[in-house]
């Protein structure tokens, strides 16, 4: 009897144990995916244009350009209207911009890092390497233009494009008249974007869509670095995109000039490659044609961006993906009599900056000053990675979420070789040309196109001196060794 009672108790114990095990596994099978989903790292898609200034999106105030897919991003996310590139140590401004972007260093610190970029990759100190460390599968296609090979930086590299598609003699000094039609954007005989048989922007679209289709089968978060060569010259696109525009309906920039008066002494003279794209002196017709082609290649890129967005939706990845769209710098295309980006006017240093993703407000514009390279620190923040001390730039998530109302930067700094310096603060911009020597002052609130120089007016002498001295202090922070006081002894000294 005791034995039977013991056996019954033992059996009851076993049965209850089995029940508890079943309940435990039933509970865990029902809930871990929910828990995992709540902490799952978001995917990050970084879309990078080349030579695209801040006003090249219809939804951001340009009625002449057709960009329906970028317009959707504007409507579905946050646009930072005051995003800047610091400038460059080289006429190839994109090299400096991408150097800062991938190393996280400010302008002159990034310049020092150029010979060490391979070492930085090996030590995990480049952007994509840090994303990999945070658990991301990393992918790159398009323009790289950083010294270290991208294969040492990303898990997947599909097409590594050079700094620009090849130009030809026919692509310069044009058009001289309406009869000058030797070079047209749709002519494939000149190579450029057509080299390889398919337009490079379309190839990038193909690459991105293919990767997203593969990523749909995986749970691992991904970081996509999609770098278009567009809208860099040669500004080639299929004929139907060019014919979307009418040259007679293209506006001249408000700052149009036949030639910039200080071009030769600020490193943007007639011999500079970018400046040779259009004839000297600039004519309204040449500027309008070049701007039309700039619009057309941008609209063509917009279509490829639309394909990428559609693939994100079709693969079910959109709801847990942050999309960043910006550019390495802007471009003059006739503004101020200039053609290129080797200057410190907003048309060349200010870019579009759009963020779309979970918990990002929709159709919101934020006017806080940032650097475009803040995107790197922002991505690290989203990846749950603490920003390393060597990263100069900041996560803008607090700005996007409304938790921070002011800029991380008391003033925006700009430099181009030793020819130009700039400070942008409190709605004013001071541009300094030491080789001329001259200073220019603009009230950006009243004069956003930077047409009316105020530096020579008596009532602005105090503002000029104040900004000049603050620029000198900013130079110290940026480890900028150019001694502006040597060229402007009457302005320097009050803070030294």
PEKA-V320062 format. One record per pair of residues at least 6 apart in sequence whose ideal C-beta (glycine too) atoms are under 7 Angstrom apart, sorted by the first residue. I is the first residue (numbers start at 1). GAP is how many residues later the second one is. D is the distance in whole Angstrom. If there is no record, write none. Layout:
# PEKA-V320062
I & GAP & D
I & GAP & D
This chain:
# PEKA-V320062
40 & 280 & 7
41 & 94 & 6
41 & 180 & 4
41 & 342 & 6
41 & 343 & 6
42 & 179 & 7
42 & 278 & 5
42 & 279 & 6
42 & 280 & 5
42 & 315 & 7
42 & 316 & 6
42 & 340 & 6
43 & 178 & 5
43 & 179 & 5
43 & 274 & 6
43 & 277 & 6
43 & 278 & 4
44 & 179 & 5
44 & 278 & 5
44 & 335 & 5
44 & 338 & 6
45 & 179 & 5
45 & 181 & 7
45 & 276 & 6
45 & 278 & 5
46 & 178 & 6
46 & 179 & 5
46 & 180 & 7
46 & 278 & 5
46 & 329 & 7
47 & 179 & 5
47 & 258 & 6
47 & 276 & 7
47 & 277 & 7
47 & 278 & 5
48 & 178 & 7
48 & 179 & 4
48 & 180 & 7
48 & 278 & 7
48 & 279 & 7
48 & 280 & 7
49 & 179 & 5
49 & 181 & 6
49 & 182 & 6
49 & 252 & 7
49 & 278 & 4
50 & 44 & 6
50 & 93 & 6
50 & 178 & 6
50 & 179 & 5
50 & 180 & 6
50 & 181 & 7
50 & 182 & 4
50 & 277 & 7
50 & 278 & 6
51 & 180 & 5
51 & 181 & 4
51 & 278 & 7
51 & 280 & 4
51 & 290 & 7
52 & 179 & 5
52 & 246 & 7
52 & 275 & 4
52 & 278 & 7
52 & 299 & 6
52 & 300 & 7
53 & 277 & 3
53 & 278 & 5
53 & 294 & 5
53 & 297 & 7
53 & 298 & 7
54 & 276 & 6
54 & 292 & 7
54 & 296 & 4
54 & 297 & 6
54 & 298 & 5
55 & 6 & 6
55 & 7 & 5
56 & 6 & 6
56 & 9 & 6
56 & 242 & 5
56 & 296 & 7
57 & 8 & 7
57 & 10 & 5
57 & 13 & 5
57 & 14 & 7
57 & 17 & 7
57 & 295 & 5
58 & 7 & 5
58 & 8 & 6
58 & 9 & 5
58 & 13 & 5
59 & 11 & 7
59 & 12 & 4
59 & 15 & 4
59 & 16 & 7
60 & 14 & 6
60 & 19 & 6
60 & 292 & 6
64 & 185 & 7
64 & 186 & 6
64 & 187 & 6
64 & 231 & 7
65 & 230 & 5
65 & 233 & 6
65 & 234 & 7
66 & 178 & 6
66 & 233 & 5
67 & 231 & 7
67 & 232 & 6
67 & 235 & 5
68 & 234 & 7
69 & 233 & 5
69 & 236 & 5
69 & 237 & 4
69 & 240 & 6
70 & 232 & 5
70 & 235 & 6
70 & 255 & 7
73 & 250 & 7
73 & 252 & 6
73 & 281 & 5
73 & 283 & 5
74 & 280 & 6
75 & 287 & 7
75 & 288 & 5
76 & 280 & 5
76 & 286 & 6
77 & 277 & 6
77 & 278 & 5
77 & 279 & 3
77 & 283 & 5
77 & 285 & 7
78 & 277 & 5
78 & 282 & 6
78 & 283 & 6
78 & 286 & 5
78 & 288 & 6
78 & 322 & 5
79 & 274 & 7
79 & 275 & 5
79 & 286 & 5
80 & 273 & 4
80 & 286 & 5
80 & 288 & 7
80 & 290 & 6
81 & 284 & 6
81 & 285 & 7
81 & 286 & 5
82 & 285 & 6
82 & 286 & 7
82 & 287 & 5
82 & 288 & 7
83 & 243 & 6
83 & 267 & 7
83 & 268 & 5
83 & 270 & 4
83 & 287 & 5
83 & 289 & 5
84 & 265 & 5
84 & 266 & 6
84 & 287 & 6
84 & 288 & 7
84 & 328 & 5
85 & 12 & 5
85 & 243 & 7
85 & 244 & 4
85 & 264 & 5
85 & 266 & 7
85 & 287 & 6
86 & 14 & 7
86 & 20 & 7
86 & 21 & 4
86 & 285 & 6
86 & 327 & 6
86 & 328 & 6
86 & 329 & 7
87 & 9 & 7
87 & 20 & 6
87 & 257 & 7
87 & 262 & 7
87 & 327 & 5
87 & 328 & 4
87 & 329 & 5
88 & 8 & 4
88 & 328 & 6
89 & 7 & 6
89 & 22 & 5
89 & 328 & 6
90 & 6 & 6
91 & 181 & 6
91 & 251 & 6
92 & 71 & 6
93 & 236 & 5
93 & 248 & 5
93 & 249 & 6
94 & 51 & 6
94 & 69 & 6
94 & 234 & 5
94 & 235 & 7
95 & 50 & 6
96 & 11 & 7
96 & 14 & 7
97 & 231 & 4
97 & 232 & 5
98 & 47 & 5
98 & 48 & 5
98 & 230 & 6
99 & 11 & 4
99 & 14 & 7
99 & 15 & 6
99 & 47 & 6
100 & 6 & 7
100 & 7 & 6
100 & 10 & 5
100 & 273 & 5
101 & 26 & 7
101 & 272 & 5
101 & 275 & 6
102 & 24 & 5
102 & 25 & 5
102 & 44 & 6
103 & 7 & 5
103 & 10 & 5
103 & 17 & 6
103 & 23 & 6
104 & 23 & 7
104 & 272 & 6
104 & 286 & 6
104 & 287 & 4
104 & 288 & 6
104 & 289 & 6
105 & 8 & 6
105 & 285 & 7
105 & 287 & 6
106 & 286 & 4
106 & 372 & 6
107 & 308 & 6
107 & 371 & 6
108 & 370 & 6
108 & 371 & 5
108 & 372 & 6
109 & 283 & 7
109 & 370 & 7
113 & 7 & 6
114 & 33 & 6
117 & 29 & 6
117 & 30 & 5
117 & 31 & 4
118 & 30 & 5
118 & 34 & 7
120 & 6 & 5
121 & 8 & 6
121 & 27 & 5
121 & 31 & 5
121 & 32 & 5
124 & 6 & 7
124 & 9 & 6
125 & 265 & 7
126 & 27 & 5
127 & 249 & 5
128 & 10 & 5
128 & 12 & 7
128 & 25 & 5
128 & 26 & 5
128 & 95 & 7
128 & 97 & 6
129 & 24 & 6
130 & 250 & 6
130 & 255 & 6
131 & 7 & 6
131 & 92 & 4
131 & 248 & 7
131 & 252 & 6
132 & 6 & 5
132 & 23 & 7
134 & 249 & 4
134 & 250 & 6
134 & 251 & 4
135 & 86 & 6
136 & 85 & 5
136 & 86 & 6
136 & 87 & 4
136 & 247 & 6
137 & 18 & 6
137 & 83 & 5
137 & 85 & 5
138 & 16 & 5
138 & 17 & 5
138 & 85 & 5
139 & 15 & 6
139 & 16 & 7
139 & 17 & 5
139 & 72 & 5
139 & 83 & 6
139 & 84 & 7
139 & 85 & 5
139 & 86 & 7
140 & 10 & 5
140 & 14 & 4
140 & 16 & 7
140 & 17 & 5
140 & 85 & 4
141 & 17 & 4
141 & 18 & 5
141 & 63 & 6
141 & 66 & 4
141 & 67 & 7
141 & 85 & 6
142 & 17 & 7
142 & 19 & 6
142 & 62 & 5
142 & 84 & 6
142 & 85 & 4
142 & 86 & 6
142 & 87 & 7
143 & 18 & 5
143 & 84 & 4
143 & 85 & 7
143 & 86 & 5
144 & 6 & 5
144 & 16 & 5
144 & 17 & 7
144 & 83 & 7
145 & 18 & 5
150 & 7 & 5
150 & 10 & 5
151 & 6 & 5
154 & 71 & 7
158 & 49 & 5
159 & 44 & 6
159 & 48 & 6
161 & 39 & 6
161 & 68 & 6
164 & 65 & 6
164 & 68 & 5
164 & 69 & 7
165 & 27 & 4
165 & 28 & 5
165 & 30 & 6
165 & 35 & 7
165 & 64 & 6
165 & 69 & 6
166 & 25 & 5
166 & 26 & 6
166 & 29 & 7
167 & 25 & 7
167 & 66 & 7
167 & 67 & 5
168 & 22 & 5
170 & 12 & 5
170 & 13 & 4
170 & 20 & 6
171 & 12 & 5
171 & 19 & 7
171 & 62 & 7
171 & 63 & 5
172 & 104 & 5
172 & 105 & 6
173 & 103 & 6
173 & 106 & 5
174 & 6 & 6
174 & 9 & 6
175 & 111 & 6
175 & 114 & 5
176 & 103 & 6
178 & 107 & 7
183 & 7 & 7
185 & 50 & 6
185 & 51 & 5
185 & 52 & 5
185 & 57 & 5
185 & 108 & 5
185 & 111 & 6
186 & 52 & 6
186 & 53 & 4
186 & 56 & 6
188 & 6 & 4
192 & 42 & 4
192 & 44 & 5
193 & 6 & 5
193 & 7 & 5
193 & 8 & 7
193 & 36 & 7
193 & 41 & 7
193 & 43 & 4
194 & 42 & 7
199 & 39 & 7
200 & 29 & 5
201 & 27 & 6
201 & 29 & 5
201 & 99 & 6
201 & 100 & 5
201 & 103 & 5
202 & 102 & 6
204 & 22 & 6
204 & 24 & 6
204 & 100 & 6
205 & 99 & 4
205 & 102 & 5
205 & 103 & 6
208 & 16 & 7
208 & 18 & 5
208 & 100 & 5
208 & 103 & 7
209 & 98 & 6
209 & 99 & 7
209 & 102 & 4
211 & 13 & 7
212 & 99 & 4
212 & 100 & 6
212 & 103 & 5
212 & 105 & 7
213 & 98 & 7
213 & 102 & 6
215 & 7 & 5
215 & 100 & 7
215 & 102 & 7
216 & 99 & 4
216 & 100 & 6
216 & 101 & 7
228 & 73 & 6
230 & 67 & 5
230 & 68 & 7
230 & 70 & 7
230 & 71 & 4
231 & 63 & 6
231 & 66 & 5
231 & 67 & 5
231 & 70 & 7
233 & 44 & 6
235 & 58 & 4
235 & 59 & 6
235 & 62 & 5
236 & 61 & 7
237 & 59 & 5
237 & 60 & 4
237 & 63 & 4
238 & 62 & 7
241 & 55 & 4
241 & 58 & 5
241 & 59 & 5
242 & 51 & 7
242 & 54 & 5
244 & 52 & 7
244 & 55 & 6
245 & 47 & 5
245 & 50 & 5
245 & 51 & 6
247 & 41 & 5
247 & 42 & 6
247 & 45 & 5
250 & 38 & 4
250 & 41 & 5
250 & 42 & 5
252 & 32 & 6
252 & 35 & 6
252 & 36 & 7
252 & 82 & 7
253 & 81 & 5
253 & 82 & 4
254 & 195 & 4
254 & 197 & 6
255 & 80 & 5
255 & 81 & 5
255 & 194 & 5
255 & 195 & 6
255 & 196 & 5
256 & 31 & 7
256 & 78 & 6
257 & 25 & 7
257 & 79 & 6
257 & 80 & 3
258 & 23 & 4
258 & 24 & 5
258 & 79 & 6
259 & 21 & 6
259 & 22 & 5
259 & 23 & 6
259 & 78 & 5
260 & 8 & 7
260 & 76 & 5
260 & 77 & 4
260 & 78 & 5
262 & 171 & 6
262 & 174 & 6
262 & 176 & 7
263 & 6 & 5
265 & 168 & 7
265 & 170 & 4
265 & 171 & 5
266 & 77 & 7
266 & 153 & 5
266 & 154 & 5
266 & 167 & 5
266 & 169 & 7
267 & 75 & 6
267 & 149 & 6
267 & 150 & 5
267 & 152 & 4
268 & 7 & 6
268 & 70 & 6
268 & 72 & 7
268 & 74 & 5
268 & 75 & 6
269 & 6 & 7
270 & 10 & 6
272 & 68 & 6
272 & 70 & 6
274 & 65 & 5
274 & 66 & 3
274 & 67 & 7
274 & 68 & 6
275 & 63 & 7
275 & 64 & 5
275 & 65 & 6
277 & 13 & 7
277 & 62 & 5
278 & 8 & 5
278 & 9 & 7
278 & 12 & 6
278 & 61 & 5
279 & 7 & 5
282 & 52 & 6
282 & 55 & 6
287 & 47 & 3
290 & 43 & 6
290 & 44 & 7
291 & 42 & 5
291 & 43 & 6
294 & 39 & 5
312 & 6 & 4
312 & 9 & 6
320 & 38 & 7
321 & 36 & 6
322 & 33 & 7
322 & 35 & 3
322 & 60 & 6
323 & 33 & 4
323 & 34 & 6
324 & 31 & 6
324 & 51 & 5
325 & 27 & 7
325 & 29 & 4
326 & 25 & 5
326 & 26 & 6
326 & 27 & 5
326 & 46 & 5
326 & 49 & 6
327 & 24 & 4
327 & 25 & 6
329 & 12 & 5
329 & 19 & 6
329 & 20 & 6
329 & 22 & 6
330 & 11 & 6
330 & 17 & 5
330 & 18 & 5
330 & 19 & 6
330 & 20 & 6
330 & 21 & 6
331 & 9 & 7
331 & 10 & 5
331 & 17 & 6
332 & 6 & 4
332 & 7 & 6
332 & 8 & 6
332 & 9 & 7
332 & 11 & 7
332 & 15 & 5
332 & 16 & 6
333 & 6 & 7
335 & 10 & 7
335 & 12 & 5
336 & 9 & 6
341 & 7 & 4
342 & 74 & 6
343 & 73 & 7
343 & 77 & 7
344 & 70 & 5
344 & 72 & 6
344 & 76 & 5
344 & 78 & 4
344 & 87 & 5
345 & 105 & 5
346 & 104 & 6
349 & 65 & 6
351 & 21 & 5
353 & 19 & 6
355 & 45 & 6
360 & 40 & 6
366 & 33 & 6
368 & 31 & 5
368 & 38 & 7
368 & 39 & 5
369 & 38 & 4
369 & 40 & 6
369 & 43 & 5
370 & 26 & 6
370 & 37 & 7
371 & 22 & 6
373 & 20 & 5
374 & 19 & 5
374 & 20 & 6
374 & 22 & 5
376 & 17 & 6
377 & 10 & 5
377 & 14 & 6
377 & 16 & 5
377 & 17 & 5
377 & 18 & 5
378 & 17 & 5
378 & 18 & 5
378 & 19 & 6
380 & 7 & 6
381 & 14 & 4
381 & 16 & 5
387 & 8 & 7
394 & 14 & 4
398 & 6 & 4
411 & 12 & 5
411 & 13 & 7
411 & 14 & 4
411 & 59 & 6
411 & 63 & 6
412 & 12 & 4
413 & 10 & 6
413 & 61 & 5
413 & 65 & 6
414 & 7 & 7
414 & 8 & 3
415 & 6 & 5
415 & 65 & 6
418 & 64 & 5
419 & 14 & 7
419 & 16 & 6
420 & 11 & 7
420 & 13 & 6
421 & 11 & 4
421 & 50 & 6
421 & 61 & 7
421 & 63 & 6
422 & 7 & 6
422 & 8 & 7
422 & 9 & 5
422 & 10 & 7
423 & 7 & 5
423 & 44 & 5
423 & 47 & 6
423 & 48 & 4
423 & 51 & 6
425 & 42 & 7
425 & 45 & 7
427 & 16 & 7
427 & 17 & 5
427 & 18 & 5
428 & 13 & 7
428 & 14 & 7
428 & 15 & 6
428 & 16 & 7
428 & 35 & 6
428 & 39 & 6
429 & 13 & 5
429 & 15 & 6
430 & 9 & 6
430 & 11 & 5
430 & 34 & 7
430 & 37 & 4
430 & 38 & 6
430 & 41 & 6
431 & 8 & 7
431 & 9 & 4
432 & 7 & 5
432 & 39 & 7
432 & 52 & 6
434 & 50 & 6
434 & 53 & 4
437 & 50 & 4
437 & 51 & 6
439 & 16 & 5
439 & 25 & 6
439 & 29 & 7
439 & 49 & 7
440 & 13 & 5
440 & 15 & 6
441 & 12 & 6
441 & 13 & 4
441 & 14 & 4
441 & 19 & 6
441 & 22 & 7
441 & 23 & 5
442 & 8 & 5
442 & 11 & 7
442 & 12 & 7
443 & 11 & 6
454 & 6 & 5
455 & 9 & 5
464 & 27 & 7
465 & 26 & 6
465 & 29 & 7
468 & 20 & 7
468 & 23 & 4
468 & 24 & 7
469 & 25 & 5
469 & 26 & 4
472 & 12 & 6
472 & 20 & 6
472 & 23 & 6
473 & 22 & 6
475 & 7 & 7
484 & 8 & 6
485 & 7 & 3
485 & 8 & 6
